[in-house]
Amino acid sequence: MVAETNGTLLAPREEPALPELDVGAVVIARAIAVLGADAPVWAVAELARMPVPDLLAGLDDLVARGLVANRFPLSLKSPEVRAALLAETPIGARIQAHLDAAHLLRGAGAGPEKVAEQLQQAGPAGVPWAAETLRAAAAQARGRGAPELATAYLRQALAERLDPAERAAVLSELAGIRAETDAPGAIAMLLDELPWAGTAEELQAIVGPLRRLLIAGGRHDEVPWMFDSAQERLAESDPVGAARLQLSRAAVQARLASGVASIEVTKGWLDERVKREPQLAVPLLALRASLATLTGADATKAVRSARAVLAEADPRVDFDLCWHALFALSVFGEPAAADAACLRVRRELAGHADEWDLVELDILRARAFRRKGDLRAAISLLSGLLPRLEGQVNRPLVASVVSSLAEAMVPAGAGESASALLQAHRSPDGHEPSPYGLLARGLVLSAGGQTAAAARDHLECGRQLTGWRADNPELIRWRPAAIGALLRLDRPADAVRLAEENYERAQACHSSAALGFAQYVLAGTRPLRERPVLLTEAVERSQAAGHLLDEAFAHYELGKALRSTSGEQSAHHHLLRAVTLAEECGARPLAERARALAGPSASAGRTRGLTPQEWKIAQLATDGRSNPEIAKELFLARRTVEFHLSGVYRKLAISGRRELTQLMRGRRP
């Protein structure tokens, strides 16, 4: 005898003795047993294949014998009675009865779980619509908080006859449910399925969630192996599917600026096959763009390849293909165009991407903002990502957002906040940060006056990157940061060596913007008389590229150099331009330094936008008058004075009286 719990036959139990029944009564009782508790009369009649009047007469006899409960809808007296009736039914007849019940309930519009209960009792029987119903039942069970039951439905769906696309979808859903309650179990299940997957659809359904689970579980080292294992299964039978898997693997490594050697192997594999498989041309272009971005090989070709990829790829199908292209544009492309491309892909992905993919796109947008010099936009975007990542277990993704945000906060004058941010997101296992994290930490340390520690972080960042051959001067600007620290540590020889290396790398990548910034960096290590020529070219190149903050720094250093070599008048224009650009970028410390060198006239352009009344109030506030005193002198209400001062602060992009005093000192109407 077998006992029943939640519709599933589980464990042996004592069977009650059933009374002798005529054939009609047995048929009715078995129909109720098959349908389970609360069976409607019409369904029992259909399954028993008898008219309703005959059924009702038979029911009264079963009630009198104590087998059926005297109530409606119909139920057997106890689970033990049900189990005994089903156990006495031959296996073939029992399976057929459950299949008939499933057909009957489905045709009547019963809920997916009701139908799925019958399919579970019947077992996999090749019913064409079984998998679809079981998946719908799993979604319903998951929605009402029954993940174990949802898992059981999907496991049965996997046992049905499925085409590769259906099987891939079921695997993905099953992994998602298992991951919610048992991530190690979900990983083990997917790893077990990996050797049996024979198509690109099945493999993608496995490696997508498996990649996320491995990363979330801190098992990053297994991700490349997983992609390699999957790719080997498709290398000959489905080269395009194999290429997609390899692009996903390359994207994981490129995000960490590692894996140049393995990406080159994949590129070689694609180079060999592209003539025989023209479909591989676009994946090859994507990989070339990404590889050039990592190594700093050729910016022009990288941008051209990236644009060609985005013109062909569908982000909903080939997200990693698009990511490689956007990665190249965010580093080498024109910043506004890179941002527009990221937004277009984001729109096309609406409803087809998970949170991780969307965050990856926003990180690339923030990089484009940072290259343009729009610190406010970069900080706003990245700050908005952190709440979205709360509770996320993708530590590399969180670390990428945190390091990018800290890097943007330092030139904006928020070094203390950046330090607190890095402190709050330290690796719990004590691991050293990625190269991006080392750069950010070094910048924060430098801003806090810890120059020696900053130099160590920048040089360690460079050691890792050059060891991986990811030495693009525009990707991670570790050399300029290290040079600044080395000069402050009175190590000019080391600074000169790095500046010359940086200039050579910029020349090699054929990027005018990179070359302009390299000239700015190199100028800082040259004798004073040599600096104006380098800095003038740096200004021109940065301006042409639309890199406003780079241009601001170059104007500032050029103004300083000209003050020492050509006098105040020739320097003044560049210092004023540095003030304007730095304020536009949100680089407050640079703006303040440039304003201090430019003198009182640096404030003229800003204060011209004030109304006469605002000017009077601003001047009185600068002289130390309180709001009530200003109100009394100008015969105004105190609230009117406060209103006008708020307008002054807004127009001058300052936060209060202290900054107003600094700005207005020496100015008269």
Long-range contacts (C-beta under 8 A, 24 or more apart in sequence): 1-83, 1-84, 1-87, 2-83, 2-86, 2-87, 3-79, 3-80, 3-83, 4-79, 4-82, 4-83, 4-86, 5-79, 6-149, 7-36, 7-117, 7-120, 7-121, 8-120, 8-121, 8-152, 9-83, 9-86, 9-121, 13-80, 13-83, 14-80, 15-80, 15-83, 15-84, 15-87, 16-78, 16-80, 16-81, 16-84, 18-67, 18-81, 18-84, 18-85, 18-88, 19-65, 19-67, 21-62, 21-65, 24-50, 24-54, 24-58, 25-58, 25-61, 25-62, 25-65, 28-55, 28-58, 28-59, 28-62, 29-62, 29-67, 29-68, 29-76, 29-85, 30-85, 30-86, 30-89, 30-97, 31-97, 32-68, 32-74, 32-75, 32-76, 32-82, 33-76, 33-81, 33-82, 33-85, 33-86, 33-89, 34-86, 34-94, 34-97, 34-98, 34-101, 34-118, 34-121, 35-101, 36-82, 36-117, 37-73, 37-75, 37-76, 38-73, 38-74, 38-75, 39-73, 39-74, 39-75, 40-73, 40-74, 41-72, 41-73, 41-74, 43-101, 43-104, 43-105, 43-108, 44-74, 46-104, 47-97, 47-100, 47-101, 47-104, 94-121, 95-122, 95-123, 95-125, 98-122, 99-125, 99-127, 102-127, 102-130, 102-133, 106-133, 111-137, 111-140, 112-136, 112-137, 112-139, 112-140, 113-137, 113-140, 113-141, 116-153, 116-156, 119-156, 120-152, 120-153, 120-156, 123-156, 123-159, 124-156, 124-159, 124-160, 124-161, 126-160, 126-161, 127-160, 130-156, 130-157, 130-160, 131-157, 131-160, 131-162, 131-166, 131-170, 134-160, 135-169, 135-170, 135-173, 138-173, 138-177, 139-173, 142-177, 147-177, 147-180, 147-181, 148-181, 150-177, 151-177, 151-178, 164-198, 164-199, 164-201, 164-202, 165-201, 167-201, 167-202, 167-205, 168-199, 168-201, 168-202, 168-204, 168-205, 168-206, 169-205, 171-202, 171-205, 171-206, 172-205, 172-208, 172-209, 175-206, 175-209, 175-210, 175-213, 176-209, 179-209, 179-213, 183-213, 183-216, 183-217, 184-217, 186-213, 187-213, 187-214, 187-217, 187-219, 194-226, 194-229, 194-230, 195-229, 197-230, 197-233, 198-233, 199-238, 199-241, 200-234, 200-238, 200-240, 200-241, 200-242, 200-244, 200-245, 203-230, 203-233, 203-234, 203-241, 203-245, 204-241, 204-244, 204-245, 206-230, 207-245, 207-248, 211-248, 211-252, 212-356, 212-394, 215-393, 215-394, 215-395, 215-396, 216-393, 216-394, 217-393, 218-395, 218-429, 220-396, 223-249, 223-252, 224-249, 224-252, 224-253, 224-259, 224-262, 227-252, 239-273, 239-277, 239-279, 239-280, 240-277, 240-279, 240-280, 240-283, 243-270, 243-280, 243-283, 244-283, 244-318, 244-320, 244-321, 246-270, 246-283, 246-287, 247-283, 247-286, 247-287, 247-318, 247-320, 247-321, 247-324, 248-320, 250-287, 250-290, 250-320, 250-324, 251-290, 251-320, 251-323, 251-324, 251-327, 254-290, 254-293, 254-294, 254-324, 254-327, 255-360, 255-396, 255-400, 256-396, 256-434, 256-435, 257-294, 257-434, 257-435, 257-436, 257-465, 257-468, 257-470, 257-475, 257-476, 258-468, 258-470, 259-468, 260-291, 260-294, 260-295, 260-468, 260-469, 260-470, 261-468, 261-469, 263-287, 263-290, 263-291, 263-294, 264-291, 267-291, 282-308, 282-309, 282-312, 282-313, 282-321, 283-321, 285-309, 286-313, 286-321, 286-324, 286-325, 287-324, 289-324, 289-325, 289-327, 289-328, 290-324, 290-327, 290-328, 292-328, 292-332, 293-327, 293-328, 293-331, 293-332, 293-472, 293-475, 294-469, 294-470, 294-472, 294-475, 295-469, 295-470, 295-471, 295-472, 296-471, 296-472, 296-473, 296-474, 296-475, 296-505, 296-508, 296-509, 296-514, 297-508, 297-509, 298-509, 298-510, 299-332, 299-474, 299-509, 299-510, 299-511, 299-514, 300-510, 300-511, 302-328, 302-332, 303-328, 303-329, 303-332, 303-333, 306-332, 306-333, 310-341, 310-344, 310-345, 314-348, 315-345, 315-348, 315-349, 315-352, 315-353, 316-348, 316-349, 316-352, 316-353, 319-349, 319-353, 319-357, 323-360, 323-361, 323-364, 326-361, 326-364, 327-364, 329-364, 329-368, 330-364, 330-365, 330-367, 330-368, 330-371, 331-367, 331-371, 331-472, 331-474, 331-475, 332-474, 332-509, 332-511, 333-368, 334-545, 334-546, 335-368, 335-369, 335-371, 335-372, 335-374, 335-546, 335-547, 336-368, 336-372, 336-546, 338-364, 338-365, 338-367, 338-368, 338-371, 339-365, 339-368, 339-369, 342-368, 355-388, 355-389, 355-392, 356-392, 356-394, 356-397, 359-385, 359-388, 359-389, 359-397, 359-401, 360-397, 363-400, 363-401, 363-404, 366-404, 366-405, 366-408, 367-404, 370-404, 370-407, 370-408, 371-474, 371-513, 371-547, 372-546, 372-547, 372-548, 372-549, 373-547, 373-548, 373-549, 373-550, 373-551, 373-552, 373-581, 373-584, 373-585, 373-587, 374-548, 374-585, 374-586, 375-408, 375-411, 375-412, 375-549, 375-585, 375-586, 375-587, 376-412, 376-585, 376-586, 378-404, 378-405, 378-408, 379-405, 379-408, 379-409, 379-412, 379-414, 379-586, 382-408, 395-427, 396-434, 398-425, 399-425, 399-427, 399-433, 399-434, 399-436, 399-437, 400-434, 400-436, 402-437, 402-440, 403-433, 403-434, 403-436, 403-437, 403-439, 403-440, 403-441, 404-436, 404-440, 406-440, 406-441, 406-443, 406-444, 407-436, 407-439, 407-440, 407-443, 410-443, 410-444, 410-446, 410-447, 411-549, 411-585, 411-587, 411-589, 411-590, 412-586, 412-587, 412-588, 413-587, 413-588, 413-589, 415-444, 415-447, 415-448, 416-448, 418-443, 418-444, 418-447, 419-444, 419-448, 432-460, 435-461, 435-464, 435-465, 435-470, 435-476, 435-478, 436-476, 438-464, 438-478, 439-476, 439-477, 439-478, 439-481, 442-478, 442-481, 442-482, 442-485, 443-481, 446-481, 446-484, 446-485, 451-485, 451-488, 451-489, 452-485, 452-489, 454-481, 454-485, 455-482, 455-485, 455-486, 455-489, 458-482, 458-485, 471-505, 472-505, 472-509, 473-502, 473-505, 473-506, 473-509, 473-514, 473-517, 473-518, 474-506, 474-509, 474-511, 474-513, 474-514, 474-517, 477-517, 479-505, 479-521, 480-517, 480-521, 483-521, 483-524, 483-525, 484-524, 487-524, 487-525, 492-525, 495-524, 495-525, 496-525, 499-524, 499-525, 512-541, 512-544, 512-545, 513-541, 513-542, 513-544, 513-545, 513-547, 513-550, 515-541, 516-540, 516-541, 516-542, 516-544, 516-545, 516-547, 516-550, 516-554, 517-541, 517-542, 517-547, 517-550, 520-550, 520-553, 520-554, 520-557, 523-557, 523-561, 524-557, 528-561, 528-564, 528-565, 529-565, 531-557, 531-558, 531-561, 532-558, 532-561, 532-562, 532-565, 532-566, 535-561, 539-574, 548-581, 548-584, 548-585, 549-581, 549-582, 549-585, 549-587, 551-581, 552-577, 552-578, 552-581, 552-582, 552-585, 552-587, 552-590, 552-594, 553-578, 553-590, 555-581, 555-594, 556-582, 556-590, 556-593, 556-594, 556-597, 559-594, 559-597, 559-598, 560-597, 563-597, 571-597, 572-598, 572-601, 575-602, 576-601, 576-602, 576-605, 580-605, 583-653, 592-662, 595-663, 599-666, 600-665, 600-666, 600-667, 603-663, 603-664, 603-667, 604-667, 606-651, 606-652, 606-653, 606-663, 607-652, 607-663, 607-664, 607-667, 609-651, 610-648, 610-651, 610-652, 612-669, 613-644, 614-644, 614-647, 614-648, 614-651, 615-669, 617-641, 617-644, 617-645, 617-648, 618-645, 618-648, 618-660, 618-664, 619-664, 619-667, 619-668, 619-669, 621-645, 621-648, 621-657, 621-660, 621-661, 622-660, 622-661, 622-664, 622-665
